[in-house]
Amino acid sequence: MLDMFVALAGNIGAGKTTAAHLLASHFGFELFTEPVLENRFLKLYYDDMSRWSFTLQMEFLLKRLEHHNQVAQHPKACIQDRTLIEDPEVFAKYLHGLGHMRDEELDLYFDYFKRFHDNIEQPDKIVLLHTPDVNELMRRIAKRGREEESDIGADFLRGLNGYYESFDQVARVKYDIDVLKIDVTDRDIREGEERQTFLTLVEDFLNDEVPPTNELPFDESPSSNDLPLDVARAPEEARDRVASPDEMTEHMGE
């Protein structure tokens, strides 16, 4: 872990900064925080997304590239509290889909991204904090009280979550980065048992002791609540029984 580069990913309000500080303190990583608070375009962006989306995405691209350059020169392990690839794969595509970025702006953004991307080092591992419950994201955003985020709506977060549903696959297949996806909707990782569970899970992942496709919770056995209503009500032996070839032929003729 001495020279590992780890990054956090997740929707607005998922808890990336909290997790990044926790992991940096526990593992002794150098922390590179998301360049949000000092971003000169963020308030303008939330006031008028169609005018400022492209500008903001370019600003974030440049700031994160600075982080990557610093990480490459740093002698110890580092952690970043949002990945570079979330900007093109989540935010830029989503904003374009909403009509806030023109086709020409999206093309230009990707031209810059591809040019810079070839010359930077991507993280060794990504920890994706997933929060499917948009109401929980809204609650966390309200609790931290950033003025520029006060007008973020549930529909906007729900749309972003749609991209985050497949982000782990994109990171693995397109960028060849291992991803650990953790559902933190009902988990307070700041203290107690949940804190230790989170740290242990991440440590195992960083040490390659957990398959990267695993997702908390790990109980993969379906309950009756997960089954279709007609199947859930059926006797167990009927659910497990396989139809005979004659029965299959009979049903196909119906």
Secondary structure, DSSP 8 states (H G I E B T S, - for coil): -TT-EEEEEESTTS-HHHHHHHHHHHHT-EEE--TTTT-TTHHHHHH-HHHHHHHHHHHHHHHHHHHHHHHHH-SS-EEESS-STHIIIIIIHHHHHTTSS-HHHHHHHHHHHHHHHTTS---SEEEEEE---HHHHHHHHHHHT-GGGTT--HHHHHHHHHHHTTHHHHHHHHH--EEEEEE-TT--TTSHHHHHHHHHHHHHHHTT-S-TT-EES---S--GGGS-HHHHHS-HHHHH----HHHHHHHHT-
